[in-house]
Amino acid sequence: MKALESGTDLALDFDKLAALDQRVVPVVLQHADSNEVLYVAYANETALRESLGTRRAVLWSTSRAELWRKGETSGDVLELVEVRVNCEQNSLLYRVRPRTGGVCHTRDAAGRTRPTCYYRRLGEAGSLEFV
């Protein structure tokens, strides 16, 4: 996992959705103030209902097959500002506001939680470069 999350080799998971045998929709999480995209995750009906009820980002962890209450273990809670639905009603946009620290479960070279999961860009040679 370390090389995948902190390396510079491109290893896109094109089979992620094909491997899911779960009833979920993609969720884009966007910072409500800066409009920066923080990450993409998934929600099932229970996660959406709990998000709306608690006003905190709650998602469905496809890898662990359980509710993912963002910040429960990391402390990096995302306050839910609003939920938007796309035109085909097959994805959601959670507009959120980080209450503490960072957003991503990874850390930068200084040990800080990253403010977004999009901390690398695709370079000219097809490898990843840190932003």
Sequence and secondary structure as in RCSB ss.txt:
>XXXX:A:sequence
MKALESGTDLALDFDKLAALDQRVVPVVLQHADSNEVLYVAYANETALRESLGTRRAVLWSTSRAELWRKGETSG
DVLELVEVRVNCEQNSLLYRVRPRTGGVCHTRDAAGRTRPTCYYRRLGEAGSLEFV
>XXXX:A:secstr
 HHHHH SS    TTTTTT  S  EEEEEEETTT  EEEEEEE HHHHHHHHHHTB EEEETTTTEEEETTTTT 
  EEEEEEEE TTSS EEEEEEE SS SSSSB TTS B S S  EEE TTSSEEE 
